[in-house]
Amino acid sequence: MSTALITGASSGIGYELAIYHASTGGDLIVVARSESKLEALKTLVTTKFNINCHVIPMDLTTDNAGKILFDEIAHQKLEVDYLINNAGIGFTQKLVDADISTWQQMIQLNITALTDLCYYFVKNKTSSKSAGKILNVASTAAFQGIPYLSVYSATKAYVLTFSEALSEELKGTDITVTALCPGPTRSNFGSSANLDERLSNSRMLPSASSVAKYGYEKMLDGETTVIHGLGNKIGVVATQVAGRKMVGKVAGQLFKMVKK
């Protein structure tokens, strides 16, 4: 069975992706800052699904995190078949109302670490001429600039366009790249992003497990850009029809109301 390297696996969509992959019989390499949460995940999946789970606690916002992680994987003599870049952070605030380190950390994790991990994964796969799959978790925020989420939406736009371009570069190889674009999801993202908990925990939102299952299966199918949920798909089309400037204004008013 395939081994999946999943970043941000300690909670939310990343956690559910790990559970879903393990349920198929695949082994795991899980990465996040919280070692205790990763160990709890390991206990669950190894007991329930009888698979191997390797825990690598790591802060991917540090310099050269991607190389350090792949060096550790090589040191442990592990092979990665699926790279799932789920780790990411968001924060709802005006640009100048937060410390610059907030935005630098977001860019480091959402863009730099993701790019580095793709680089080392693809380089290893092409040199060994083996098949592989990449799932990069973007967002419906990737389709327009969103006031109060300006840096976050820009980083997710990068994830989307980078994934689409890399997918085309890798045509003719056995490596596929999928960008998953979920909308608002029931997870801990809302609280960490400074959103009103009534919104982030609303039962009207899809569960992290449903988003994870959808994205994972689309990755297996080798699709490039996938948007979870009919409403989100309609919203993306509406963005293209109404124009990015108008949608940005509407989104800005919405997030002004729901941020803490």
Secondary structure, DSSP 4 states (H G I P E B T S, - for coil): --EEEEESTTSHHHHHHHHHHHHTT-EEEEEES-HHHHHHHHHHHHHHH---EEEEE--TTSTTHHHHHHHHHHHTT---SEEEE-------S-GGGS-HHHHHHHHIIIIIIHHHHHHHHHHHHHHHT--EEEEEE--GGGGS--TTSHHHHHHHHHHHHHHHHHHHHTTTSSEEEEEEE--S-BSTHHHHTTB-HHHHT-TTSPBHHHHHHHHHHHHHHT-SEEE-SHHHHHHHHHHHHH-HHHHHHHHHHHHHHHB-
